[in-house]
Structure formats: C-alpha cells, structure tokens
Amino acid sequence: MKFLVSALAAAGAALTLLPSAQAADSQLLTALSTCRATYFDAIAKDKNIPESLKIRDGNRAYLKVEKQPLDVVMFEKPFKDSGLTVTGYVFNDEIIRYVGVPDMHTHFWGLIVKEDWKSVVDKLKGIDWEAVDSRHMSAHANRMLRKNDEKEWKAYTHPQNYEYPDLGASERAFHVQPYENQTMVFCGMLSAGAPEEAIIADVRPDLLYGEQKVPIREEQIVKDSEKAKAKTPIEPGAQMPANHPKIDMENLPAGHPKIDGTQELPAGHPDPASRQKITQSPETK
C-alpha cells in the first residue's frame, strides 16, 4: 500500500511536467502549406486558437473575418507551431474588375509568425521551395494550376511574359514574405474569371459558408496608346531645363529624330518651358 501511494505520487509529479493540450504545438503551418481545405480541418482540431475566433462547420472550422477586403487578426496568446511563433492570421479576398477583360478573383489567407522569413523557410520541413529570393526576402512553393473543366490540380511554372492565368484557370501557391517586422506565411489563389464552386470548395470552403460576398474593386487599364496621347508637345521657342546639354540643331547625333518644334516629347520628359522657373527658384539664386 505504501508502495502504491509512492508510485501514484511519482506519477502525479510526472504529469505536472507534461505540456497541457492547450500548450501543445499546433500543426497549422503544415496544413496551410498544401493550400487545400484540410487547413480548415486543422483549425477545427487546434487547441490554441480561441473558440471565440472559430466558426464551426461540421468537422471544419473557419476563422472570423470582420473587415474586407483585408483583415489581420492578432492572437492575445501567441503559440508554437513547427518551431515558430504564430501571432495572428490574415485573409484578403477581392475581385478586381477591369473593363473589357475577365474579372481577377484574388484570394490570400494564412498566418503571421514572429520569426523572420528565412527562419520560416529553414524550419518548415518537407517543403520543396521552388524559389527562395534573398533580395526580396520571399519564397514560394507548391505552385499549382487548375481549369474550371478539370478535376485535378497540376504542377505549374509561369511562362515568359506572364501576366495572369488564362480565362477559366485558377493558380495557387504557398508563399513566405515579411510583414511589419514579422512574417506572413500564406496561400494565394488568382483566377481569371469566376472559379467553379468545386475549386472554391477544394481550397477555400469558408467562402461558400453563409452569405459572405467578396468585394469588387473596379480598375482602369492604361493602354500604351493612351500613354502616347499624354505626351507633352514641344512649343516653338521653348527653352531647355537648366544644365541640359546644348543641342546643335544642324548636327544632331545619327538616328536622332528631327526637332523643328512640331514633335511631341516622350511621356515623362520634363517640360522645356520649365527652365525659367528652375533658374528663378530659391535654390538656384
């Protein structure tokens, strides 16, 4: 009996040394790296994210978003995940509308961690980073493409002169980049035209929950022809800016366009008529 009491006491002491379920490392970053709906399964199981921030949906849980298009929520109690310190989460959802071209459906979602971007890249194991850019302090992996009439995601590499996916295609990837002295670890998805519901369900099922609507932002495309119209005409008798090299009209460099007062300056060229203003400014007196 004495031995049993001693054994129970020892076991109790050992249990006090074990981490509680609340303090256990999360597995959110691993789930996030796949950029699939399994991320929301992991949120449902996670013991560190407060229930007050979760929206339960069967075996999944979504995170509350109150601001659009961008919402960043910081946790009152940061927690550990994959050797990193998770401090918050982020969502950005927006439809960018240009006249005459398909709507660009842009989504990114993920977590904020305390450590710098390179520490994130080093500590997230099992990820085949496709690009680690020390100059821009960023990295990405798992770039995939899926078209509306397809059932599977396929590995994808940007072609030359890439601007955005083809109409009816969605591209997603896992990214790491700095964010306000911390690091944003997130997935991004860009779709040319509305993605099929099956694609949204596979990646961002939270967008199908309830009556949430993605905000629309209208933009204008400035074409080269419109830029050309903005060229500044050369007025006869205009003077060149101060310190501008002297131009010998009779001996222009080979290939130089003729200057006779009727041409237009290239877009962004300083207005020659501004010379008098420059020479009369306080700095030049």
C-alpha positions as CSV (number, residue, x, y, z in Angstrom):
1,M,0.0,0.0,0.0
2,K,2.8,2.3,0.9
3,F,4.5,1.5,-2.4
4,L,1.2,2.2,-4.4
5,V,0.9,5.6,-2.8
6,S,4.5,6.5,-3.6
7,A,4.0,5.3,-7.2
8,L,0.9,7.4,-7.6
9,A,2.6,10.4,-6.2
10,A,5.5,10.0,-8.6
11,A,3.1,9.6,-11.5
12,G,1.3,12.8,-10.5
13,A,4.5,14.7,-10.3
14,A,5.5,13.4,-13.8
15,L,2.1,14.5,-15.2
16,T,2.6,18.1,-13.9
17,L,5.8,18.2,-16.1
18,L,3.9,17.2,-19.3
19,P,2.6,20.0,-21.5
20,S,-1.1,20.5,-21.4
21,A,-3.2,20.1,-24.5
22,Q,-3.5,23.9,-24.7
23,A,0.2,24.3,-24.9
24,A,0.9,21.6,-27.4
25,D,2.4,22.5,-30.7
26,S,-0.1,23.2,-33.5
27,Q,0.1,21.7,-37.0
28,L,-1.5,24.6,-38.8
29,L,1.5,25.6,-40.9
30,T,1.9,22.1,-42.3
31,A,-1.8,22.0,-43.3
32,L,-1.6,25.5,-44.7
33,S,1.3,24.7,-46.9
34,T,-1.0,22.4,-49.1
35,C,-3.3,25.3,-49.8
36,R,-6.3,22.9,-49.6
37,A,-9.4,22.7,-47.4
38,T,-7.5,20.5,-45.0
39,Y,-6.2,23.7,-43.4
40,F,-9.7,24.3,-42.0
41,D,-9.9,20.8,-40.7
42,A,-6.7,21.6,-38.8
43,I,-8.2,24.8,-37.4
44,A,-11.1,22.8,-36.0
45,K,-8.7,20.4,-34.2
46,D,-6.3,23.1,-32.9
47,K,-6.4,23.8,-29.2
48,N,-4.5,27.1,-29.3
49,I,-6.8,29.2,-31.4
50,P,-9.6,30.5,-29.1
51,E,-13.1,29.2,-29.8
52,S,-14.3,32.7,-29.9
53,L,-12.5,33.2,-33.2
54,K,-13.8,30.0,-34.8
55,I,-16.9,29.3,-36.8
56,R,-17.7,25.6,-36.6
57,D,-19.0,23.8,-39.7
58,G,-19.1,20.0,-39.1
59,N,-15.5,18.7,-38.9
60,R,-14.2,22.1,-40.1
61,A,-13.8,25.5,-38.5
62,Y,-13.4,28.8,-40.3
63,L,-11.8,31.9,-38.8
64,K,-13.8,35.0,-38.2
65,V,-13.3,37.8,-40.7
66,E,-14.8,41.2,-39.9
67,K,-13.1,43.5,-42.4
68,Q,-13.0,43.4,-46.1
69,P,-11.1,43.1,-48.3
70,L,-8.2,42.7,-45.9
71,D,-8.4,41.5,-42.3
72,V,-5.4,40.8,-40.0
73,V,-6.3,39.4,-36.5
74,M,-3.6,39.1,-33.8
75,F,-3.9,36.5,-31.1
76,E,-3.8,37.5,-27.5
77,K,-1.7,34.5,-26.7
78,P,0.8,33.5,-29.4
79,F,1.6,29.8,-29.7
80,K,4.2,27.5,-31.2
81,D,3.9,25.6,-34.5
82,S,6.7,23.8,-36.3
83,G,9.3,25.7,-34.1
84,L,7.8,29.0,-35.0
85,T,5.7,31.5,-33.0
86,V,2.2,32.1,-34.5
87,T,1.0,35.6,-33.6
88,G,-2.1,36.0,-35.8
89,Y,-4.0,35.2,-39.1
90,V,-4.7,37.1,-42.3
91,F,-7.4,37.0,-45.0
92,N,-7.6,39.1,-48.2
93,D,-10.4,38.4,-50.7
94,E,-11.2,40.7,-53.6
95,I,-12.5,40.7,-57.2
96,I,-10.6,43.2,-59.3
97,R,-12.7,44.3,-62.3
98,Y,-11.2,45.8,-65.5
99,V,-13.4,46.9,-68.3
100,G,-13.1,44.6,-71.3
101,V,-11.2,41.7,-69.6
102,P,-12.2,38.9,-67.2
103,D,-12.6,39.7,-63.5
104,M,-9.5,38.8,-61.5
105,H,-10.6,36.8,-58.4
106,T,-7.8,37.3,-55.8
107,H,-7.6,35.5,-52.5
108,F,-4.8,35.0,-50.0
109,W,-5.1,33.6,-46.5
110,G,-2.6,32.4,-43.9
111,L,-0.8,33.1,-40.6
112,I,1.5,35.7,-39.1
113,V,4.6,34.4,-37.3
114,K,7.1,36.3,-35.1
115,E,10.3,34.9,-36.7
116,D,12.0,36.4,-39.8
117,W,11.2,35.0,-43.3
118,K,14.5,33.0,-43.6
119,S,13.8,31.2,-40.3
120,V,10.4,30.2,-41.6
121,V,11.9,28.7,-44.8
122,D,14.5,26.8,-42.7
123,K,12.1,25.5,-40.1
124,L,9.3,24.3,-42.4
125,K,10.5,20.9,-43.3
126,G,9.3,18.7,-46.2
127,I,8.6,21.7,-48.5
128,D,10.2,21.8,-51.9
129,W,10.8,25.5,-52.2
130,E,10.7,26.5,-55.9
131,A,12.2,29.9,-55.3
132,V,14.0,31.5,-52.3
133,D,14.7,35.1,-53.1
134,S,17.1,36.7,-50.6
135,R,17.0,40.1,-52.4
136,H,13.2,40.4,-51.9
137,M,13.1,38.3,-48.7
138,S,10.5,35.9,-50.0
139,A,9.9,32.3,-51.1
140,H,7.2,30.2,-52.7
141,A,6.4,26.6,-53.2
142,N,3.6,24.2,-54.4
143,R,2.5,26.3,-57.4
144,M,-0.4,24.6,-59.0
145,L,-2.9,25.3,-61.8
146,R,-6.5,24.0,-62.3
147,K,-9.0,24.9,-65.0
148,N,-12.8,25.0,-64.4
149,D,-13.4,21.9,-66.5
150,E,-10.7,19.9,-64.8
151,K,-10.8,17.8,-61.6
152,E,-7.2,17.9,-60.5
153,W,-4.6,20.5,-59.7
154,K,-1.4,20.2,-61.8
155,A,2.2,21.5,-61.1
156,Y,2.7,24.8,-62.9
157,T,5.5,27.1,-63.9
158,H,5.0,30.7,-65.1
159,P,5.6,31.1,-68.8
160,Q,7.7,34.1,-70.1
161,N,5.8,37.4,-70.2
162,Y,3.3,36.0,-67.7
163,E,0.6,38.5,-66.5
164,Y,-2.3,36.4,-65.2
165,P,-3.9,33.0,-65.7
166,D,-5.8,32.1,-68.8
167,L,-9.6,32.6,-68.7
168,G,-11.2,29.9,-66.6
169,A,-8.0,28.9,-64.9
170,S,-7.0,29.3,-61.2
171,E,-3.4,29.4,-59.9
172,R,-2.4,28.8,-56.3
173,A,0.8,28.8,-54.4
174,F,2.3,28.8,-50.9
175,H,4.3,32.0,-50.0
176,V,6.5,33.4,-47.3
177,Q,7.3,37.2,-47.1
178,P,8.0,39.9,-44.5
179,Y,5.1,41.6,-42.8
180,E,5.5,44.5,-40.4
181,N,8.7,43.2,-38.7
182,Q,7.2,39.7,-38.7
183,T,6.5,37.2,-41.4
184,M,3.4,36.4,-43.4
185,V,3.0,32.7,-44.3
186,F,0.1,32.3,-46.7
187,C,-1.5,30.8,-49.7
188,G,-2.5,32.8,-52.7
189,M,-5.0,32.0,-55.4
190,L,-5.7,34.0,-58.6
191,S,-8.4,33.2,-61.0
192,A,-9.2,34.8,-64.4
193,G,-13.0,34.8,-64.3
194,A,-15.0,33.2,-61.6
195,P,-13.6,29.8,-60.4
196,E,-16.0,26.9,-60.3
197,E,-17.6,26.1,-57.0
198,A,-15.7,22.8,-56.9
199,I,-12.4,24.7,-56.9
200,I,-13.5,27.0,-54.2
201,A,-14.7,24.1,-52.1
202,D,-11.4,22.4,-52.5
203,V,-9.3,25.4,-51.4
204,R,-11.5,28.0,-49.6
205,P,-14.7,26.4,-48.4
206,D,-15.2,29.3,-46.0
207,L,-16.1,31.4,-49.0
208,L,-19.2,29.2,-49.6
209,Y,-20.3,29.3,-46.0
210,G,-23.2,31.6,-45.1
211,E,-23.9,34.7,-47.2
212,Q,-20.4,36.1,-47.4
213,K,-19.7,38.1,-50.6
214,V,-16.3,39.0,-52.0
215,P,-16.0,42.8,-52.5
216,I,-15.4,44.1,-56.0
217,R,-12.8,46.8,-56.9
218,E,-13.1,48.5,-60.3
219,E,-9.8,49.5,-62.0
220,Q,-8.9,51.1,-65.3
221,I,-6.3,49.7,-67.7
222,V,-4.0,52.4,-69.1
223,K,-3.0,51.2,-72.6
224,D,0.1,52.3,-74.4
225,S,-2.0,54.2,-77.0
226,E,-3.4,56.3,-74.1
227,K,0.0,56.9,-72.7
228,A,1.1,58.2,-76.1
229,K,-1.7,60.7,-76.0
230,A,-0.3,62.1,-72.8
231,K,2.9,63.2,-74.4
232,T,3.9,66.8,-73.9
233,P,4.1,68.9,-77.1
234,I,7.2,70.9,-77.8
235,E,6.3,74.6,-78.0
236,P,8.2,76.7,-80.5
237,G,10.8,78.9,-78.8
238,A,10.7,76.8,-75.6
239,Q,13.9,76.7,-73.5
240,M,15.7,73.6,-72.2
241,P,15.9,73.0,-68.5
242,A,19.0,74.3,-66.6
243,N,22.1,72.3,-67.2
244,H,20.6,70.5,-70.2
245,P,23.3,69.7,-72.8
246,K,23.3,72.2,-75.7
247,I,21.6,70.8,-78.8
248,D,23.2,71.7,-82.2
249,M,20.1,71.5,-84.5
250,E,22.4,71.3,-87.6
251,N,24.4,68.4,-86.3
252,L,22.2,66.0,-84.3
253,P,23.5,62.6,-83.5
254,A,23.0,59.9,-86.1
255,G,19.5,58.5,-85.9
256,H,18.2,61.3,-83.7
257,P,14.6,62.4,-84.6
258,K,14.4,65.8,-86.3
259,I,13.5,68.7,-83.9
260,D,11.6,71.6,-85.5
261,G,9.1,72.5,-82.9
262,T,6.3,70.2,-84.1
263,Q,7.2,66.9,-82.4
264,E,6.0,65.6,-79.0
265,L,8.2,64.8,-76.1
266,P,8.2,61.2,-74.8
267,A,5.9,60.5,-71.9
268,G,7.6,61.7,-68.7
269,H,10.0,64.0,-70.4
270,P,10.5,67.3,-68.4
271,D,8.8,70.3,-69.9
272,P,11.4,72.5,-71.6
273,A,9.3,75.6,-70.7
274,S,10.1,75.0,-67.1
275,R,13.6,76.3,-67.4
276,Q,12.8,79.8,-66.4
277,K,11.0,78.5,-63.2
278,I,14.1,76.5,-62.4
279,T,16.5,79.3,-62.8
280,Q,14.4,81.6,-60.6
281,S,13.9,79.1,-57.7
282,P,15.4,80.0,-54.3
283,E,17.8,77.0,-54.6
284,T,19.4,78.5,-57.8
285,K,19.8,82.1,-56.6
